[in-house]
Amino acid sequence: MNICVTGGAGFIGSHLVDKLIEQGHTVLVIDNLSTGCREFVNPKAQFVEMDIRDSELLTVLAKFKPEYVFHEAAQTMVPVSMHDPAFDCDVNLMGLINVLNTCYKINVKKIIMPSSAAVYGDLDTLPLTEAMVGHPSSFYGLTKLTTESYLRLYYEAFGLPYICFRYANVYGPRQGNGGEGGVISIFCERLQKQQDITIFGDGEQTRDFVYVDDVVAANLNALEVPDLVGVINVSTEVSTSLNELVAQFKNIVGHDFVVHYESERAGDIKHSLLSTKKMMAELNYSPKINLTTGLANTYHYFDSKL
Ligand code: UD1
């Protein structure tokens, strides 16, 4: 099949492209390389350097005629959204609208894209299920929640089917180039360079860390269920505090390191744990990589970069 991946030079997008190529698909990557890396783009993929807000997107996709579009290009950083809500909104909503208009004009079968655990905000009842009403605590969470509503309306008003994944905290090789660093990639990079690490808050905040290969596998399974439309968590339903994460790093790193504690980051949520029930039932997928294995793989990837 012809498949377009926006953000295919980025962390999650580039892994997805590799698997799609492995499965024999013809893949077009659209990426403006603002945080993505040209070297991450599979050499067998077609590549167009373009911003998702560019009006020429329609011309490019009309020519390529994708059956499916994976829209992975986004502003992904909570702190960036707090410093510059307009930029976050421009990329994540105006960019989205351009992609959606393009998809329905050229009759794409389905758009598959990420939302985020950030849409839930600080809800008390864990694990978080898709039916819960989110109350985002960051502008990033807000644009992702609004994304879900845009997808629903493009489906209801214009008949464009969609699957929207609420990713938990995704980690793995290739994270952290440009602006896409998550706590695990930041810690890996600093520890590889024998530098100290910093925890924002008391370290008792918890996250649901999901390895990138599991996220890619969930995306691929979405191609197998043509009638499925809606919002689905992609997570492990395993809760890990940052202090526990540091303890795991101590087992892997092989040298002593210093951990500084600083004040909490604006917009951060305290606990994030996402139910896997719907993912298992409707996508027939459950995560395969636990944190110990995933962390070791990721740490050694950063090792090989030095
Ligand atoms: C992450 C994702 C976001 C995703 C969301 C889902 C990244 C960059 N962001 O946001 O795209 O939608 O999960 O929940 O992956 N921290 C430290 N020290 C550091 C860096 C971070 O203590 O050096 C802390 C943060 O303050 C936060 C936690 O680690 O409490 C996780 O932060 P981060 O990895 O940036 O992810 P989220 O903000 O949860």
Boltz pocket constraint, residues with backbone or C-beta under 6 A from the ligand:
constraints:
  - pocket:
      binder: B
      contacts: [[A, 76], [A, 77], [A, 78], [A, 115], [A, 116], [A, 117], [A, 118], [A, 167], [A, 168], [A, 169], [A, 170], [A, 179], [A, 180], [A, 181], [A, 182], [A, 183], [A, 184], [A, 186], [A, 187], [A, 198], [A, 199], [A, 200], [A, 201], [A, 205], [A, 207], [A, 242], [A, 264], [A, 265], [A, 268], [A, 269], [A, 272]]
      max_distance: 6.0
